[in-house]
Amino acid sequence: MALSARLAAIVDALPLAPGLRVLEIGCGPGAAARAVAARLGSGHILAIDRSATAVAQAAAASAAEIAAGRMSVRRAAIEDFALADGEAPFDLVFAVRVGALDGRHPEAGRRALPRIAAALAPGGRVFTDGGDPLRELVL
């Protein structure tokens, strides 16, 4: 499945490089995560969503990326997210149309920001939509 023009512009704008660990918040059916996985080489993307349906869709559509070890999916709301035991932090985090980060759900956003900060590697960067096409959050 091809990316929409909007998602393609967002993925193109991310500062991706081989070997990075990336977290996508609110992955939906996983189209952007698959596009990112294709650009990471030996890197890895974890795609999370609060919706069990979205996570199931992303997992089903991303079987090849998951089998290759380039991608994993997890059901989680960002305001409750924590690294799993032994899980390395992320170099890059991005979110598209996530209410906790775009102002639609400010209380969830207040709870989400410390969770994101705790999951970032030193020097890690966070991007959301709402810029041209992205804006960087400074945590």
ZIFENSUL-V988867 format. One record per residue. RES is the residue in one letter. PSI is psi in degrees with one decimal (* if undefined). D_CENTER is the distance of its C-alpha to the mean C-alpha in Angstrom with 2 decimals. Layout:
BEGIN
res: (RES:RES)
psi: (PSI:PSI)
d_center: (D_CENTER:D_CENTER)
END
This chain:
BEGIN
res: (M:A:L:S:A:R:L:A:A:I:V:D:A:L:P:L:A:P:G:L:R:V:L:E:I:G:C:G:P:G:A:A:A:R:A:V:A:A:R:L:G:S:G:H:I:L:A:I:D:R:S:A:T:A:V:A:Q:A:A:A:A:S:A:A:E:I:A:A:G:R:M:S:V:R:R:A:A:I:E:D:F:A:L:A:D:G:E:A:P:F:D:L:V:F:A:V:R:V:G:A:L:D:G:R:H:P:E:A:G:R:R:A:L:P:R:I:A:A:A:L:A:P:G:G:R:V:F:T:D:G:G:D:P:L:R:E:L:V:L)
psi: (128.4:149.9:148.5:160.9:-39.3:-48.1:-37.5:-41.7:-38.5:-48.6:-41.9:-30.9:-17.0:139.7:69.2:147.6:150.7:139.5:-8.5:153.7:124.7:141.5:123.9:125.2:127.3:57.7:-17.3:-138.5:2.9:11.5:-47.5:-39.7:-40.7:-40.1:-39.8:-45.3:-37.3:-20.1:-3.1:-7.1:-115.0:4.3:-171.7:142.6:131.9:121.4:121.1:153.4:149.3:-17.1:123.2:-36.3:-46.3:-43.3:-41.8:-41.8:-45.2:-42.9:-43.5:-42.0:-14.2:24.2:-40.7:-43.6:-38.7:-45.7:-33.2:-6.7:9.9:-12.9:147.3:159.8:150.2:140.2:119.0:140.6:138.3:-31.8:-9.7:2.2:141.0:148.5:141.1:160.8:126.1:-0.4:131.5:150.3:171.7:141.7:-28.2:135.1:137.7:154.4:138.1:124.9:50.6:114.9:-32.4:-20.4:-8.9:11.4:-9.3:-28.2:77.0:-36.3:-42.9:-37.4:-41.5:-34.7:-29.0:-39.3:-44.6:-30.2:-41.6:-46.0:-40.1:-22.2:-3.7:139.6:158.7:131.6:2.9:153.7:150.0:130.4:143.1:164.9:173.9:2.2:-139.4:68.2:-6.5:158.9:146.3:132.4:139.2:116.8:*)
d_center: (18.53:18.18:15.50:16.89:18.16:15.83:12.58:14.44:15.30:11.82:10.77:14.24:13.90:11.09:13.17:12.27:14.90:16.01:15.39:12.28:9.92:6.25:3.57:0.50:4.02:6.76:6.41:10.19:12.10:9.49:11.13:8.56:6.99:10.73:11.53:9.31:10.82:14.13:14.01:13.22:16.61:16.90:13.36:10.72:7.14:6.44:5.17:6.60:8.97:12.30:14.22:15.96:16.83:13.38:12.45:15.87:15.48:12.29:14.17:17.32:16.15:14.34:17.32:18.14:14.84:14.86:18.58:18.19:15.95:13.21:10.69:10.69:9.84:10.81:12.18:11.47:11.74:10.06:13.69:14.69:11.98:13.63:13.43:15.59:18.98:18.96:15.22:14.66:12.61:9.73:10.92:8.10:5.38:4.69:5.69:8.51:11.48:10.52:14.03:13.54:12.41:14.62:17.81:18.49:18.20:19.34:20.19:16.78:15.52:18.20:17.14:13.38:13.96:15.87:13.38:10.67:13.64:14.75:11.68:11.95:14.35:17.33:16.71:12.91:11.58:9.44:9.31:9.71:11.90:15.55:16.79:18.23:15.65:13.37:14.43:13.68:13.90:16.33:16.14)
END
